[in-house]
């Protein structure tokens, strides 16, 4: 495999991604029926770290899957050239469908990196172990650690070089303390100016990363917001102010 040349241009490498209406064959089919794609879709990147928040079902993961597939990653997760999950019997492959209708602008086109999905982490980790053993190498063995420790060890090993990285809810297995460690990793990646990160999260702690661009996805589209204006932060603030009163109130609604 030819080694990719290291670029001296700073991140972000993916400058813009947009929906080509001419490539959408069925507007009623998923994912094109989602409100975010109803009137076209156009997203520009001007920060090395982009963070997308929003309620379940708005299309955050679908957008990330589409961008990952566009970059050459498997929509189940992994790096370029990896296929850790058998899709032959899959009922839903929305990321690949979306990617076929997306267009992108890169400068330069850096597509080495990783697409991390919490829900498929174990499948990807087992795939990496098997691939190493078949190649007579030493398996990385991310699964011998606790869930959160395995996540962080994985991030530490895979996210140190120049690349394009997509994280879909990385907080899923991380305690608040581990989320702080993940924030430190993001800072190290950011300071190198060699890593572009696109992340979807429900964690207010990760949303607060300084220097990142925070976008909220709703049925009306993507808008740049501050942490304090997100529903996630508002609910967490109300909970922290009066935990018992907050829980009692929501349970009686």
N, C-alpha and C positions, 0 to 999 in steps of 0.2 A: 504494500500500500504506500502510495506516495505521501510523504510528510507535507502537511500544509505549511506554507510559508507564514511566518509571523508578521502581522501587519503593524506598522508604527502609528497608524491612525487610531485615535481613541474611540471607545464605545460612546454611543450606541452604533452598532453596525447595521441593524435593521432600522431603516429610516422611516418607512411607511408601509402599511399594508391596507389594501382596500378590496372591496367586492366588485368583481367584474360582472355587471348585470347580464351581459351577453352569454355568460357561462352558467347562469342559473336556469336550469331546464324546468323546474317545478317549484314555484313559489309556495305552494301548499305543503311541500315536503319538508320534513325536519332535516337540517336545522334552519332552513331559509324562512320557515314560518315564524321563527322567533321575532319578537318586536324589534330587537336590535338590528335585524337585517331587512326590516320592512321597507325602509326608505333609503336603502343603500348603507354601506358601512365603510368608514374611512378612519384609520387610526395612525397618527404620526407619533414618532418616538424622538424626544429631544433630551432625554435623561438616560443615564446608564442603567438606572433602577426604575422600573415602572411597576406600580402596585395597583391591582384591580380588586375592588370590593363590590359586594352586592349580595342580594338575597339568593337563596337556592332557586334554581330554575330560570335565572335571568340569562344564562348563557356564558358565564365566565369560563368554565372548563371547556366548553365547546370552542370558544375563541382560542384558548391556549392549545387545544388539540389541533385546530386548523393551522395555527402558526407553526406548531411542532412538525406536522406533516409537511408543510410547505418547506421547512428547513431540511427535510429528509429524515426526521426522527419517526420512530414507530409511535402511533397515537396511544399505545399502552404504556409508553415510557421507555427510557433508555437513551443510548447515544446513537449517532449516525451509523447505520449498518447493522444495528442490533435489531433482532425481532424476538423478543422474549416471550411473547404470548401468541398462541395459535388463534388466528382470526377466522379460520375456515368455517366455523359454526357460529360466528358472532351475528347477533340480530341487529346490532346498531354500530355503525362506523361513521358517526357524524363528523368527526374531525377530518377524516380523509375526504368525505364528500365536500366539506367546506373548503378544504385546501385546493380542490380542483377548480373552485370558482374564485379563489383569491389571487391577487397579484401583489408583488412586493418590490420595494426599492431598497437595495443594500449598498453600503459603501464602507468598507469592502464587504464582499459576501463571505462572512465568517459563519460557518455552520457546524464547526466542531463544537462540542459541548455536551449538554445533557438535558433531557426532559424528565423531570422528577414528578411522579404521581404517587401520593401516599397509598392509594388503594391497590397499586400494583407493585409496591416496593418489594414484597417477598418474592413475587414471580421474577422480577428483574434480578434480585440478589441471587436467587438460585440459578438463574441463567448464567450470571457472571461466574459463579463457582464452577458450573459444569463446563463452560467454555474454557476456563483456565485448566481444569483437569484434563480435558480432551487435548489441549495444547501442551500437556506435560508440564504445566506451570503450577504455581502455588495459588490456590483459590483465595480471593479477598476475604471471604468468610464474614460478611456483615451480620449474619444471623445468629452468631454465637454471643451477641451482646443483647442487652435489653433493647426494646423497640426504639426508644429515644436515642440511646447510645449508638445503635446501629445506624440510625438516620444521620446523626452528626458525624460519625466516622466516615460514612459514605460521602457526605458533603465535603468534608475536609479533604478526602482523597481525590474526588472527581472535579472539584471546582477551583483548583489552584492555577490552572493554565488559561491562556487566552481562549475565550469561547463565548458561546451563546447559550444561556441557561434559562430554562423555563421551570418554575416551581408551582405546582398546583396544590395548595393548602399544605405547605410543609409543616405547619404547626400541629398537624393531626396527632402525632405521637410525641410531641415535645411539651414537657412541663414548662411553667413560666421561667424557671431557671435555665432550662435548655433553650428556650426561645431567646433569652439574652445571649447565649453562646452563638446561636444562629445569627443574631443581629451583628455580632462581632465578625462572623464570617462574611456577612454581606459587606460590612465596612472594609474588610481586607480586599474583597473582590473589587469594590468600588474604587478604592485608592490606587489600584494597579492601572486603572483606565483601560484595561484589556478585557473586561467582562461586561456583557450586557445581560441583565436579568429582567425577565417578565414574570411577575408572581401574582397569583390569586390567593387571597387569604381572608379569613374571618377573624383574625387575631388583631385587636387594637394595638398590641405591643409591636407587632411587625409593621402595621400600618404607619406607626410613628417613626419609621426609619428616616433620619434627617437627610435631605438631599434627594430623596426619591420623589417621583411624580405619582400622586395618589389620584386614581380615577374611580368614580362610582358608576356602576352599571345598573341602569333601571330600564323599564320598558320604553323610556323616552330616549335612551341612548347612553353614551359615555360622557361624563362631565368631570372636570377637574375639581376636586374638593379638598378641604382641610380635614384633618383627623376629627376635630371637634364637631364637625357637621355630619359625621356618619352616624347611622342608626346604631352601629356596633358600639361606638364610644358612648353615645347617649344612654343606651341601656346599661352598659357597664358602670357608668358614673352613677346612675340611679341605684343600681344594685349595691355598689360600694358605700353609698351614703347611708343606706338602711337595708341591709341584706334581708333580715326577717320580714320587714314591712313590705319590701319589694316582692318577695316570693309569695307572701300571703295575698297581696293585691292581684298578682297575675293568676293565682290559682282560683280566685273567686270571680274572675272576669267571665 
